[in-house]
Amino acid sequence: MDETPVYGGAKKRPSTITDVAAEAGVAIGTVSRYLNGFPIRRGNRDQIEAAIAKLSYRRNAVAAAMKTDLTHMIGLLVPSFDEFHAVMLEDLARSVRKTGRALLTYCHSNDRRIMGEALDFFATQRVDALIMDGAPEVRDRVETLLGQGMPIIFYNNDIQGVPADRVMVENRMATHRAVSHLIDLGHRRIAILTGDMHDSSARLRLEGYQAALAERGIAGNPEYVVDGDWKSENAYQATRQLLALAKPPTAIFASNYGMAIGVLGWMKDQHLSVPDDLSLISFDDVALFRLHEVGITAIAQPLARIADVMTSLLVSRLGDGAELPARTMMLDCDIILRGSTRRIAASAGS
């Protein structure tokens, strides 16, 4: 008798959440809480993870979204993938992944039109929540998304008056400490390269600079406040402008690392050095500053901590904390002292 060959045999039924619960010895609801990123007991979590691995369980994201109205996707809107945002993205992706969620990232390159398109994109993708660098130009669109029930977290820059969660660093306080350090070293002619003054972080860093001078009785010099617009090429030209003054600054505070790099570039081209010819402090610390010959003193934002706090707020907001008022978390920064500042005589700094 002829036999018809059977290829592959019977198709194995995919494992279900019920199978995982039975294998782990826990309730289905406990498995559901684990899959949705909510906290459960360590013992239960270990048993569930072992069961998932043994059964090769794969969550059906589409079915889950239809049932719970959640996609387990978090939108992240960033202006660029520079060193600051690249590290933050890595830390945030790791933190969010631990909750069973994933990041969907969109870069707007500081183009406000593209930022609006990105917000529309996240809305159509039905992300569960959105993390973004605030910009006043998209206030109306952000308020619409909040009104539709999408949780939003601002980082780095704020949109004042919008009822969203915020995770910010102490921009003003950290800048105040850094500029005070320069004053303690004898500097009185201290310049600042500011960021885009539309950004709340730029304004707060300028306020910290001004407050540090005022507290020590040092009159502010408008010539020492130069708009660098966050860009290294602008800072390069600004440094040339500052050091051509009749009384050039003895120190520069750069409001971000990109502008600090611009300062260093001009100094190198002029065969000058820090701190012998100019003291320099940067807001934001990057690997390059540790590798520079003398090391660059910098304010370090706690990026891993920022990521963890944002993730914690998201889990709360998507769970039992959905109706809580908007929350603001302010995090301290560290000042990493390296070799780019030096002590000068009081007469030299006047």
N, C-alpha and C positions, 0 to 999 in steps of 0.2 A: 504494500500500500504506500502510495506517495505521501510524503510528509512535507507540509508547507513550513519552511523555516520561519521562526519567530525572531525578529530583530529587537534586541534591547529588553525584551521581557515586559512585564506589566509596569506602568509608570507609577513611581512611588508618590504617595500623597504628601504634599508639603506639610510640614509641621505647623501646628496652630498655637495660639496663645494658651489654649486649653491643655495641649500636650506639654508645653513648657511648665505650666502651673503644676501638672501632675508629676512631672519628672522632678521638679524642684521641691515638691511637697509644701507648696504655699497656695494661697487663694488666688483665683484669677485676677481679682482686684489688685492684689499686691504686684502681680506681674504688670498689669496695666499702669500702675503708678510708676514702676521702674521704667517702662518704655516711654512714658510721657515726661520723664525727667524730674519727678517729684521725689523727695527724700524718703527712704525706707531704711529699715534696720540693716546694719552691715552684714549680719548672718544671712538674712533673706537675699540681699543683693548678691552675695557670693554664690548662693545656691542657684539663683536665677541665671547668673552669668554662666555657670557651669552647665546648666540645662540647655541654654541657648547654644553653647558650643557643641554639646553632645548631639543635639537634634538638628544642628545646622539651620536653626530657625532664622527666617528672614522676614522682617516686618513688611507688610503690604502697605506702603505709604499712601497709595491712592485710596484704598479702602478705609484706612484710618482717618484720612482727611474727610471723607464723606460722612463718616460716623461721628467724628468729634469736632468737625469744622476746624481742625488744626492740620497744618502741613509739616510741622516740625522743621521749618525753614526760618532762619532769622536773617533779615536784610541788613547789610552793612554798607553804608554810603560813605565813601572816602574821597578826599580831594586829589590824592596821588598815592603812588606806591613807593614813596621815599623811605629812607631808613627808619624814620619814626613810625610810619604807618605799616611798614613791612613787619616790624617786630610786634606791633600791637595786633596786627592781623594773625600772626602766628600764635600769640598768647591767647587771643580771643577764640580762635578756631579750636584750640586745644581745650579751653575751658567749656565752650559750648558743646563740643563733642561728647564730653563726659555726661551731659544731660540727655543724650540721645538725639540731639539736634545738629543741624549743619548750617553753615553760613552761605548766603548768596550775596556776593560782593559786586558793587558797581562803582566805578571811578568816574568822577565828573570833571576832573582837571580844572577846578575853580571856574567852570563855565556855568553860570546860573541857569541858562536855558537847558543845558544837559542835566543839571540837578533836578529841574522840574520833570524832565522826561524820566529820570531815574525813579522819582517818587511814584509816577504813574506806572512804571514797570513793576515796582514792588507791589503796588496795589493789585495789578492784574495777576501777579504770581501768588497772591494770597499768602504772603509771608505772615508768620504769627506775630512778629514784632520787628521793629526797625531801630537800628543804632546809627546815629549820624552826627556829623560835625555841623552844628547849627549855623544857619545863614539867614539873616532877616528877609532876604528877597523871596524866600519860599514860605514865609510865615502862613499865608492863607492856605497853601496846599497841606502843610503840616497840620494845621488846625482841623482841616477837613478829615484827614486820616485819623486823628485822635477822636473826632466826633463819630467816626464810623467804628470805633472800638479798637483800633490798632495801637498797642502800647509802643511808645517811642522813648528812647534814651538819647539825650544829648551828651556828647563828650567834647572836650577841647574848646568849643565855642558854643555860646548860648543864644537862644532867641528869647529875650526877656518877656515874661508875662504869659508864655505858653505853658499850659498845664501838663508838662511831660516830666519824666524822671531825668535826673542829671547825675553824671559822675564826672567831677571836675577836679583839677589840682589847684593848689593854693598859689595861683599865678602871682598875685600881688605880694603875698608874704615871701615867697621864694625869691622874687626879684629884689625886694627890700633887703633881704639877708645878703644877697650877693653884692649889691651895690654898697651896703654897709661894710662888707669885708674890704672892698677897695678903699673906702674912706679910712678904715682902720689902718691900712697900709700907707696912709699919707696922701692918697690921691684926692684932689679937689676938682681937677678938670676932667670930668668923667662924661663921656658921650654915650648915647644910646642909639642903636639902630632899631627902629620900630618895625612891626609888621603892618599888615593892612589894617587901618584903623576902623574898618567895618567889622572886624573880628573882635569879639569880647576879650579874647586872650591877649591881643595886642594892646588894647586899652588898659587892661589890668596890669600888664607888665610895665607899661609907661607910668601908671599910677604908683607902682611900687618903687620905681626909680625916683620919681619926683618926691615921694614921701621920705625916702632915705636921705636925700639931699636936704630937704627942709628940716628934718629932725636934727641935723648936725649943723644947721645954720649956714648952709652953702647955697648961695643964690643960683637959681637955674639959668643956664645960658641957652637961649633958643637955637644958637648955632650948633650946639652939641646934640640937638634932637633931630635926627635925620630919618626920613622914611625909606626903609629898605625893602618894604613890600614882601618880606619873607624870602627874597631871592638873592642868591650868591652874587650874581652879576651886578645887581643894584648895590649890594654891600661893597663890592670891589670899587665902584665909582665913589661911593660915599666915603670910604676910607681915604681915598685920594683927596677928596674935598675937605675932610676934617683935618688931615695932617698938613694941608696947605694954609690953614688959618694962621693969623699972626700969633695967637696963643693956642696951639693945637692941644687936643686932649692927651693926657698921659695914660688914659685907660678907656677902653670901649666895652660896653655891655651889648652883646648881640642878642636880640630877642628870640632867635632860633638858631639851630646849628648850621643851617644853610648860609645864613648871613655871616656867621663866624668863619665859615670856610672861605667866603668872599674876602673877609679881612685878611685871612692868612695868605690868600692868593696874591693880594696886592703887596703885602709885606715881602713875600718871597720875590716877586718881580722887582722890587726896589732894593733887594739885598738887605732888608731890615729883618729884625727878629723879635719874637716875644720871648721873655718879657723885657729884654734889654732896651728896646726902642718903644715898646707899647705893651701895656698889660691888657689882657683879654679874658672875658668870661662869656660863656655861651649859655643860653637857656636851651636845654636838651643836650643829652650826652649820647655820643655815637662811638662806635669802635675806633674810628679814625683818631679820635682825640686821645685815646690811650696809646696809640702807636706814634703819635707826633713826637718829635725829638724831645721836647720839654714837657709834653703832656698838656692838655688844655683843661683848665678849670671849668666845670660845667654844672648846671642844675640838671639832675637826673629825675625824670618823671618815673613813677613806679608802675611801669606798663603791665607787668604781670598782675599786680594788685588791681589796677584799673579793669583789666579783663575779668578777673574773678568777681569783683563787685558788680559789674554790669551783668554778668551771667546770673548772679544771685538775685538781682532785682528782676531780671526777666523771668526766672523760675517762679518767683513770688507773684509777679504781675499776671502771669499766665495760669496761676493756680488760685490759692485762696485769697491772694491780695489784689484781685482785680479791681475792687472798689476802693482801695486805699487812696488817700490824697497823693498828689505828686511828691516825690521825695528827691532830695538833693544830698549827694554824698561828696564831701570835700576831702581830698587826700593830700597829705604832705609830700614835699619833694626833698630829696637829699642834695646837698652841695658837695660835689666831688672836687677836693682841692688837689690841684696838680701844679705844674711849674710855670703856667702862663701869666702869673701875677707876681709882682715884686714890690717890696717896700721901698718907698722913696722919701727923701727929706721933705719936711713940711714946706720949705721954701721952693722946692722943685715942683710941688703939686699946686702951688697957688696961681 
